Amino acid sequence: NEIRGSKAEVRVAVDKGNYLRILSIETENEGLRDFIKSSIDFQKISKGTYKQGIVYRIPVEVKE
């Protein structure tokens, strides 16, 4: 409940092992920051349209 209505901007990149690496999380809500970090940092992804070394910017908004 503490993250409902919160927003964040996440910057991620894919490393050589095809793992997502969080580069930065811009948000005022520490709970949302912790949730994002624990959910996607170091997650292995299957090869697809993501390219290694490119920084992806992902806006996140949690529904109220």
Residue pairs with C-beta under 8 A, 6 or more apart in sequence:
2 29
2 31
3 29
3 31
3 32
3 35
3 62
4 62
4 63
4 64
5 62
5 63
5 64
6 27
6 28
6 29
6 31
6 32
6 61
6 62
7 27
7 59
7 60
7 61
7 62
8 25
8 26
8 27
8 29
8 32
8 33
8 36
8 59
8 60
8 61
9 25
9 26
9 27
9 57
9 58
9 59
9 60
10 22
10 24
10 25
10 26
10 36
10 40
10 57
10 58
10 59
10 60
11 22
11 23
11 24
11 25
11 55
11 56
11 57
11 58
12 20
12 21
12 22
12 23
12 40
12 55
12 56
12 58
13 20
13 21
13 23
13 52
13 53
13 54
13 55
13 56
14 20
14 21
14 45
14 50
14 51
14 52
14 53
14 54
15 21
15 52
16 52
17 44
18 44
18 45
18 46
18 47
18 52
19 42
19 43
19 44
19 45
20 40
20 41
20 42
20 43
20 45
21 41
21 42
22 36
22 37
22 40
22 41
23 55
25 33
25 36
25 37
27 33
27 36
27 60
32 60
32 62
36 60
50 56
